[in-house]
Amino acid sequence: MFGVLEGTGVSVLDPRFHRIVPGSARVERLWSGSRWAEGPAWFAAHNMLVWSDIPNDRMLRFDALSGHTAVFRQPARNANGNTIDREGRLVTCEHGGRQVTRTEHDGSITVLASHFEGKRLNSPNDVVVKSDGSIWFTDPDYGILSDYEGERAESEIGGCNVYRIDGQTGALSIVADDFVKPNGLAFSPDESILYIADTGASHDPANGPRHIRACAVNPDGATLGRSTIFATCAAGLFDGFRLDATGRLWSSAADGVHVFHADGTLVGKIAIPEPVANLCWGGPKLNRLFICGTTSLYAVMTHTNGAIRPGG
């Protein structure tokens, strides 16, 4: 079951891809047994990866030194996206809790956002931390559409927005309200662009969006300006994604991982034998890509490194 997998591999679609993935690269399955793996986050201090298994209402951890996987937290309020803040604390989006939380160093949990203007959030999905300490997250309604990945409920907000939590005051503000179902998000290495996936096609296959938009971050660092479509998914939907140190975007898709140059060109793919939900960089040099497929955790070594910034 584990080790190098048959039927996986690397597809070079642009010569530039040769420089970032070794010709000998092989995909490894590190663990299997989830219903829907999501939200990987790397703890460098512990050589450990934490990720979510949403329908099973648990979070798991993979020890990169021993190769052992164990339960990190259960129940986990149907946790989805995770990231690490500037102090090395875990920040989590909870579908079941309908909130964004932070796990403190002593293990206690602090609620960072649960309501906007007195109304409960839908089901926070994915999250990223900016270098100024602010926390940006998406809030589609997936977690309240059924009891499978949260708890069925009506939306109190009445829309699916992207929010920012101020790093100093904790104030919550809407930074984008024109997405159908905002999903994964990540900053460019210089934080001048916030990339946001829109997976509206999940419930409107014919007309819903299935793309990633590149949103300019305004000079105030706290609001978004003009946006353009960066890439459209040709295999299922983009979900979670991360950028490497040179600004290439590595995204989940139905057939594996799609890699885009900063100019939006699809330069290569890494085939995974099941739909991919999310991914992140890890390892001592941030050159190991951890990949959450539907049921399993995978990894592949690369010639590039993850962007060195909180949540990047």
C-alpha positions as CSV (number, residue, x, y, z in Angstrom):
1,M,0.0,0.0,0.0
2,F,2.8,2.4,0.9
3,G,5.9,3.6,-0.8
4,V,6.4,4.6,-4.4
5,L,3.2,4.2,-6.4
6,E,2.6,2.8,-9.8
7,G,0.4,4.9,-12.1
8,T,1.8,8.2,-10.8
9,G,4.3,10.4,-12.4
10,V,5.3,13.8,-13.7
11,S,4.0,15.4,-16.9
12,V,6.2,18.1,-18.4
13,L,4.0,20.6,-20.4
14,D,6.6,23.4,-20.6
15,P,10.4,23.2,-20.6
16,R,10.6,25.3,-17.5
17,F,9.1,22.5,-15.5
18,H,12.3,20.4,-15.9
19,R,14.1,22.7,-13.5
20,I,11.7,22.3,-10.6
21,V,10.9,18.6,-10.4
22,P,13.6,15.9,-10.6
23,G,13.4,13.5,-13.4
24,S,13.6,10.7,-10.8
25,A,10.8,12.2,-8.8
26,R,8.4,9.5,-7.5
27,V,5.2,10.0,-5.5
28,E,5.0,8.3,-2.2
29,R,1.9,7.3,-0.3
30,L,2.7,8.1,3.4
31,W,-0.7,7.1,4.9
32,S,-4.2,6.0,3.9
33,G,-7.5,5.8,5.8
34,S,-9.3,9.1,5.6
35,R,-12.7,10.0,4.1
36,W,-11.6,13.4,2.9
37,A,-8.1,14.6,3.7
38,E,-7.7,18.4,3.7
39,G,-5.8,21.4,5.1
40,P,-2.1,20.2,5.6
41,A,0.1,22.4,7.7
42,W,3.8,21.9,8.4
43,F,5.3,22.3,11.9
44,A,9.0,22.8,11.3
45,A,10.0,22.7,14.9
46,H,8.5,19.3,15.3
47,N,9.2,17.8,11.8
48,M,5.4,17.2,11.8
49,L,2.6,17.6,9.4
50,V,-1.0,18.2,10.7
51,W,-4.0,17.8,8.4
52,S,-7.8,17.4,8.6
53,D,-10.1,14.5,7.9
54,I,-13.3,16.4,7.7
55,P,-16.2,13.8,7.6
56,N,-14.4,11.7,10.3
57,D,-14.3,14.8,12.5
58,R,-10.6,14.5,13.3
59,M,-7.2,16.0,12.7
60,L,-4.1,13.8,12.1
61,R,-0.4,14.2,12.4
62,F,2.5,12.7,10.5
63,D,5.9,12.4,12.1
64,A,8.4,12.9,9.3
65,L,11.2,11.3,11.3
66,S,9.5,8.1,12.3
67,G,6.9,7.9,9.5
68,H,4.2,7.3,12.1
69,T,0.7,8.8,11.8
70,A,-1.6,9.3,14.8
71,V,-4.7,11.3,15.7
72,F,-3.9,14.9,16.6
73,R,-7.4,15.9,17.7
74,Q,-10.8,14.3,17.8
75,P,-13.4,15.5,17.8
76,A,-12.2,18.5,15.8
77,R,-15.5,20.3,14.9
78,N,-15.1,19.2,11.3
79,A,-11.8,21.1,10.8
80,N,-10.9,21.9,7.3
81,G,-8.1,24.4,6.3
82,N,-5.1,24.9,8.6
83,T,-2.0,27.1,8.6
84,I,0.7,28.3,11.0
85,D,1.0,31.9,12.3
86,R,4.1,33.9,13.0
87,E,4.5,32.4,16.5
88,G,4.2,28.8,15.3
89,R,0.6,28.4,16.4
90,L,-2.0,26.4,14.5
91,V,-4.8,28.4,13.0
92,T,-7.8,26.3,11.9
93,C,-11.0,26.7,9.9
94,E,-13.9,24.7,11.5
95,H,-16.9,23.7,9.5
96,G,-18.8,22.3,12.5
97,G,-17.8,25.1,14.8
98,R,-18.4,27.7,12.0
99,Q,-15.4,29.6,13.3
100,V,-11.7,30.2,12.9
101,T,-9.6,29.2,15.9
102,R,-6.0,29.3,17.1
103,T,-4.4,26.5,19.1
104,E,-2.1,28.1,21.7
105,H,1.3,26.6,22.7
106,D,-0.3,25.2,25.9
107,G,-3.0,23.4,23.9
108,S,-5.9,25.7,24.7
109,I,-8.0,27.0,21.9
110,T,-8.8,30.6,21.2
111,V,-11.8,31.6,18.9
112,L,-10.6,34.3,16.5
113,A,-13.8,34.7,14.4
114,S,-17.2,33.2,14.6
115,H,-19.7,36.1,13.7
116,F,-19.8,39.0,11.4
117,E,-22.0,41.9,12.4
118,G,-23.8,39.6,14.8
119,K,-24.4,36.8,12.3
120,R,-22.8,33.4,12.4
121,L,-20.2,32.6,9.7
122,N,-21.1,29.9,7.2
123,S,-18.3,27.4,7.4
124,P,-14.7,28.8,7.3
125,N,-12.8,26.8,4.7
126,D,-9.2,27.8,4.1
127,V,-6.9,30.3,5.8
128,V,-3.6,32.1,5.3
129,V,-1.5,34.4,7.6
130,K,0.1,37.6,6.2
131,S,3.4,38.8,7.5
132,D,1.7,41.7,9.4
133,G,-0.1,39.1,11.6
134,S,-3.5,39.5,9.9
135,I,-5.4,36.3,9.1
136,W,-7.3,36.0,5.8
137,F,-9.9,33.2,5.3
138,T,-12.7,32.1,2.9
139,D,-16.2,31.3,4.1
140,P,-18.3,29.3,1.6
141,D,-21.3,27.4,2.7
142,Y,-20.1,23.8,2.1
143,G,-20.2,23.0,5.8
144,I,-23.8,23.9,6.3
145,L,-25.2,22.4,3.1
146,S,-25.4,18.9,4.7
147,D,-24.3,17.0,7.8
148,Y,-21.5,15.2,5.9
149,E,-18.8,17.8,6.6
150,G,-20.5,20.0,9.2
151,E,-24.0,20.6,10.4
152,R,-26.9,21.4,8.0
153,A,-28.1,25.0,8.6
154,E,-29.3,28.1,6.8
155,S,-26.8,30.8,6.1
156,E,-27.2,33.8,8.4
157,I,-24.7,35.9,6.4
158,G,-26.6,35.3,3.1
159,G,-23.4,35.2,1.0
160,C,-20.0,33.6,0.7
161,N,-17.2,36.0,1.4
162,V,-13.5,36.4,2.0
163,Y,-12.6,37.9,5.4
164,R,-9.6,39.5,7.1
165,I,-8.9,39.4,10.8
166,D,-6.7,42.4,11.9
167,G,-3.5,41.2,13.5
168,Q,-3.6,43.9,16.1
169,T,-7.2,44.5,17.0
170,G,-8.9,41.3,16.0
171,A,-11.5,43.2,14.0
172,L,-13.2,41.2,11.2
173,S,-13.8,42.8,7.8
174,I,-14.9,41.6,4.4
175,V,-12.2,41.9,1.7
176,A,-14.2,40.2,-1.1
177,D,-17.9,39.6,-1.6
178,D,-18.1,38.7,-5.3
179,F,-17.1,35.0,-5.2
180,V,-19.7,32.2,-5.6
181,K,-17.9,29.8,-3.4
182,P,-14.5,31.1,-2.3
183,N,-12.2,28.2,-1.4
184,G,-8.4,28.0,-1.3
185,L,-6.2,31.1,-1.0
186,A,-2.6,32.0,-0.7
187,F,-0.4,35.1,-1.0
188,S,2.4,35.6,-3.6
189,P,5.8,35.6,-1.9
190,D,5.9,39.4,-1.8
191,E,2.3,39.6,-0.7
192,S,1.3,41.9,-3.5
193,I,-1.2,39.4,-4.8
194,L,-3.8,37.2,-3.0
195,Y,-4.8,34.2,-5.1
196,I,-8.3,32.9,-4.3
197,A,-10.0,29.8,-5.8
198,D,-13.7,29.9,-6.7
199,T,-15.3,26.5,-6.8
200,G,-18.9,27.6,-7.7
201,A,-19.0,24.9,-10.3
202,S,-19.3,22.3,-7.6
203,H,-23.0,23.1,-7.5
204,D,-23.4,24.6,-10.9
205,P,-21.3,22.5,-13.3
206,A,-22.5,24.2,-16.4
207,N,-22.1,27.9,-15.5
208,G,-20.3,28.0,-12.1
209,P,-16.7,29.3,-11.8
210,R,-13.8,26.8,-11.6
211,H,-10.9,29.2,-11.5
212,I,-8.3,30.9,-9.4
213,R,-8.4,34.7,-9.4
214,A,-5.3,36.9,-8.7
215,C,-6.4,39.8,-6.5
216,A,-4.1,42.8,-6.2
217,V,-3.4,43.8,-2.5
218,N,-3.8,47.5,-2.1
219,P,-1.0,49.6,-0.7
220,D,-2.7,49.6,2.7
221,G,-2.1,45.9,2.9
222,A,-5.6,45.4,4.3
223,T,-7.9,45.6,1.3
224,L,-8.0,44.1,-2.2
225,G,-8.1,45.9,-5.5
226,R,-8.5,44.7,-9.1
227,S,-8.6,41.0,-9.8
228,T,-8.1,38.9,-12.9
229,I,-8.6,35.2,-13.7
230,F,-5.2,33.6,-13.2
231,A,-6.1,30.0,-14.3
232,T,-9.1,27.9,-15.1
233,C,-9.3,24.2,-14.0
234,A,-9.6,21.7,-16.8
235,A,-9.7,18.7,-14.4
236,G,-12.4,19.0,-11.7
237,L,-11.9,22.0,-9.5
238,F,-9.0,23.9,-7.9
239,D,-9.3,23.6,-4.1
240,G,-6.2,24.3,-1.9
241,F,-2.9,25.5,-3.3
242,R,0.5,27.1,-2.3
243,L,3.2,29.0,-3.9
244,D,6.9,28.3,-4.1
245,A,9.7,30.8,-3.5
246,T,9.8,32.0,-7.0
247,G,6.0,32.6,-7.3
248,R,4.9,29.5,-9.1
249,L,1.5,28.3,-8.0
250,W,1.0,24.6,-7.1
251,S,-2.7,23.7,-7.0
252,S,-4.9,20.7,-6.2
253,A,-7.1,19.3,-9.0
254,A,-9.1,16.1,-9.8
255,D,-6.1,14.4,-11.4
256,G,-3.3,15.5,-9.1
257,V,-1.3,18.7,-8.7
258,H,-1.2,21.4,-11.4
259,V,1.8,23.7,-11.5
260,F,1.6,27.2,-13.0
261,H,4.3,29.6,-13.7
262,A,3.8,33.1,-12.3
263,D,2.6,34.2,-15.8
264,G,-0.3,31.8,-15.6
265,T,1.2,29.1,-17.9
266,L,0.5,25.5,-16.9
267,V,4.0,24.1,-16.9
268,G,3.5,20.6,-15.5
269,K,1.4,18.1,-13.6
270,I,2.0,15.6,-10.9
271,A,-0.4,12.7,-11.2
272,I,-2.1,11.4,-8.1
273,P,-4.4,8.3,-8.2
274,E,-7.4,10.2,-6.6
275,P,-8.7,13.8,-6.4
276,V,-6.4,16.2,-4.5
277,A,-7.9,18.6,-2.0
278,N,-4.9,20.5,-0.7
279,L,-1.1,20.6,-0.4
280,C,1.7,22.4,1.4
281,W,5.5,22.5,1.6
282,G,7.4,20.8,4.3
283,G,10.7,19.1,5.3
284,P,13.8,20.9,6.7
285,K,14.4,22.7,3.4
286,L,10.7,23.2,2.4
287,N,11.4,21.2,-0.8
288,R,9.1,18.3,0.0
289,L,5.5,18.7,-1.3
290,F,2.9,17.1,1.0
291,I,-0.4,16.3,-0.9
292,C,-3.8,15.5,0.6
293,G,-5.7,13.2,-1.7
294,T,-9.2,12.1,-0.8
295,T,-8.2,9.1,1.3
296,S,-4.5,9.4,1.6
297,L,-1.4,11.6,2.3
298,Y,1.2,11.7,-0.4
299,A,4.6,13.4,-0.8
300,V,7.1,14.1,-3.6
301,M,10.5,15.8,-3.5
302,T,11.1,18.8,-5.7
303,H,14.0,21.1,-6.9
304,T,12.2,24.2,-5.6
305,N,11.3,25.4,-2.1
306,G,8.1,26.7,-0.6
307,A,7.7,30.4,-0.1
308,I,9.2,31.3,3.3
309,R,6.4,33.3,4.9
310,P,3.6,32.5,7.4
311,G,1.0,30.3,5.8
312,G,2.8,30.3,2.4
